[in-house]
């Protein structure tokens, strides 16, 4: 049996040697590709960092402008909200006590919301106009 094994080994050994050479060549290419992959990964990381560095100030500016507009809107709508709050609170208490129907409440609430919308229209229009004026100025500056 040992003799048979030695004979098979002699026949197979050239193929094993050839396979080992091929394996070594593949390893050289793998190392080259690994270097290219690392360069690509580092380049992509740098580009993402550059993009983030450029976008961060824009995002902060947008956040600050949005906060300013929200605060302006809140201040302009506060009188209307303050006007409606006692009426809505009283109506809610009346509903909790069981007087009045839900349909009646819905109708009054819809009416009050419509009135709020009408009262808020000038403030919203003012904000829209302010935004379009800003855009026109920015476009002219370009």
C-alpha positions in Angstrom: 0.0 0.0 0.0 2.8 2.3 0.8 4.2 1.7 -2.7 0.9 2.6 -4.3 0.7 5.7 -2.3 4.2 6.7 -3.3 3.3 6.1 -7.0 0.2 8.2 -6.7 2.2 10.9 -5.0 4.7 11.0 -7.9 1.9 11.3 -10.4 0.0 14.0 -8.5 3.0 16.0 -7.2 3.5 18.0 -10.5 -0.1 19.1 -10.3 0.3 20.1 -6.7 3.5 22.0 -7.5 1.7 23.8 -10.4 -1.2 24.6 -8.1 1.2 26.0 -5.5 2.8 28.3 -8.1 -0.7 29.4 -9.2 -1.6 30.1 -5.6 1.5 32.2 -5.1 0.6 34.3 -8.2 -2.9 34.8 -7.0 -1.6 35.9 -3.6 0.5 38.6 -5.3 -2.6 39.9 -7.2 -4.7 39.7 -4.0 -2.1 42.0 -2.3 -2.2 44.5 -5.2 -6.0 44.5 -5.2 -6.1 44.9 -1.4 -3.9 48.0 -1.7 -6.2 49.4 -4.4 -9.2 48.7 -2.2 -7.6 50.5 0.7 -6.8 53.5 -1.5 -10.4 53.5 -2.8 -11.8 53.2 0.8 -9.6 56.1 2.1 -10.5 58.3 -0.9 -14.2 57.7 -0.4 -13.8 58.4 3.3 -12.1 61.7 2.5 -14.8 62.7 0.0 -17.6 61.9 2.4 -15.8 64.0 5.1 -15.4 66.9 2.6 -19.1 66.7 1.7 -20.1 66.6 5.4 -17.8 69.6 6.1 -19.5 71.6 3.2 -23.0 70.5 4.2 -22.8 71.1 7.9 -22.8 75.0 7.7 -25.7 74.9 5.2 -27.7 72.6 7.5 -27.0 74.8 10.5 -28.1 77.9 8.6 -31.3 76.1 7.5 -32.0 75.0 11.0 -31.5 78.6 12.4 -33.7 80.1 9.7 -36.4 77.5 10.3 -36.3 78.2 14.0 -36.5 82.0 13.4 -39.5 81.5 11.1 -41.2 79.2 13.5 -40.7 81.6 16.3 -42.0 84.5 14.2 -45.0 82.5 13.3 -45.6 81.5 16.9 -45.4 85.1 18.0 -47.8 86.3 15.3 -50.3 83.5 16.0 -50.1 83.8 19.8 -52.9 86.4 20.1 -55.3 84.2 18.1 -54.3 81.2 20.1 -54.8 83.1 23.3 -58.2 84.3 22.1 -59.3 80.8 21.3 -57.9 78.9 24.3 -60.5 80.0 26.9 -63.4 79.3 24.5 -62.1 75.9 23.6 -61.3 75.0 27.2 -64.9 76.1 28.2 -66.4 74.0 25.5 -64.2 71.0 26.3 -65.4 71.2 30.0 -69.0 71.5 28.8 -68.5 68.3 26.7 -66.9 66.5 29.7 -69.9 67.4 31.8 -72.2 65.9 29.1 -74.0 69.0 27.9 -74.1 69.5 24.1 -73.6 67.0 21.4 -70.4 66.0 19.6 -71.8 67.2 16.3 -72.5 70.6 17.8 -68.9 70.8 19.2 -67.5 69.7 15.8 -69.4 72.5 14.0 -68.3 75.1 16.5 -64.7 73.9 16.4 -64.7 74.0 12.6 -66.1 77.5 12.7 -63.4 78.6 15.1 -60.7 77.0 13.1 -61.9 78.7 10.0 -61.9 82.0 11.9 -58.4 81.3 13.1 -57.3 80.6 9.5 -58.8 83.9 8.3 -57.1 85.8 11.1 -53.8 84.1 10.4 -53.8 84.6 6.7 -52.1 88.1 6.8 -49.3 86.8 9.0 -48.8 83.7 6.7 -48.9 85.9 3.6 -46.4 88.3 5.2 -44.0 85.3 5.8 -44.5 84.0 2.2 -43.8 87.5 0.8 -40.7 87.8 3.0 -39.4 84.5 1.8 -40.0 85.3 -1.9 -38.3 88.7 -1.4 -35.3 86.9 0.1 -35.1 84.5 -2.8 -35.3 87.4 -5.3 -32.4 89.1 -3.5 -30.4 85.9 -3.4 -31.0 85.3 -7.2 -30.0 88.9 -8.0 -26.9 88.5 -6.0 -25.8 85.5 -8.0 
